[in-house]
Amino acid sequence: MLCALSPQGKEYPFRVALALATLVMIYGYMKLRKWGFWAMISYSFLFGTISLALTSAHHQQPFIGNMIWSILVLLYTIHTRKAFFQKQLFS
């Protein structure tokens, strides 16, 4: 088990925080909340941009796949945007 203070474990708290933030974002997205829509747009754009930068630097398949997936999620989210902005009858 890696210690959070070891060089290999420095990213562990960030990964946990990112996982928790992602779960909250997914909840809002699945419940068709406006903030879930904007969170998914931001998340997809951010990680797509990071993957694009890494693809440009390393030319490795995981980065290319992540970039393509981010683009697909971004396009799907934009395509279904009307569902997020309808007046909701039930909370």
PERATA-V493622 format. One record per residue. PHI is phi in whole degrees, 0 to 359 (NA if undefined). PSI is psi in whole degrees, 0 to 359 (none if undefined). NEAR is the number of other C-alpha atoms within 10 Angstrom. Layout:
<<PHI | PSI | NEAR> <PHI | PSI | NEAR>>
//
This chain:
<<NA | 136 | 4> <275 | 139 | 10> <281 | 142 | 10> <295 | 341 | 12> <264 | 352 | 10> <285 | 158 | 9> <302 | 325 | 9> <284 | 336 | 10> <262 | 5 | 13> <295 | 332 | 13> <274 | 351 | 12> <303 | 310 | 14> <299 | 324 | 11> <294 | 319 | 11> <296 | 319 | 11> <295 | 315 | 11> <296 | 319 | 11> <295 | 319 | 12> <297 | 316 | 12> <294 | 318 | 12> <296 | 322 | 13> <294 | 321 | 15> <298 | 319 | 12> <295 | 317 | 13> <298 | 317 | 20> <296 | 321 | 16> <301 | 311 | 13> <296 | 324 | 19> <292 | 315 | 19> <291 | 332 | 11> <273 | 6 | 13> <58 | 42 | 18> <275 | 148 | 19> <300 | 318 | 16> <293 | 331 | 13> <292 | 322 | 19> <299 | 308 | 24> <292 | 326 | 18> <295 | 318 | 19> <292 | 320 | 22> <300 | 312 | 17> <297 | 314 | 13> <298 | 313 | 17> <295 | 319 | 22> <294 | 315 | 17> <298 | 309 | 13> <286 | 333 | 16> <293 | 319 | 24> <294 | 317 | 16> <298 | 315 | 15> <296 | 322 | 21> <297 | 316 | 20> <297 | 317 | 15> <291 | 325 | 16> <297 | 317 | 18> <296 | 326 | 12> <275 | 324 | 10> <243 | 340 | 11> <52 | 47 | 12> <247 | 147 | 11> <303 | 317 | 10> <301 | 323 | 12> <289 | 321 | 20> <294 | 316 | 19> <297 | 318 | 15> <296 | 320 | 19> <295 | 315 | 22> <297 | 317 | 15> <298 | 317 | 16> <298 | 320 | 23> <295 | 316 | 17> <297 | 316 | 14> <296 | 319 | 17> <298 | 314 | 18> <296 | 318 | 14> <296 | 317 | 11> <296 | 318 | 19> <294 | 320 | 14> <297 | 325 | 10> <260 | 19 | 11> <300 | 331 | 15> <299 | 326 | 10> <296 | 331 | 14> <280 | 339 | 20> <248 | 14 | 12> <283 | 152 | 11> <291 | 124 | 7> <270 | 127 | 10> <279 | 325 | 5> <241 | 140 | 4> <271 | none | 5>>
//
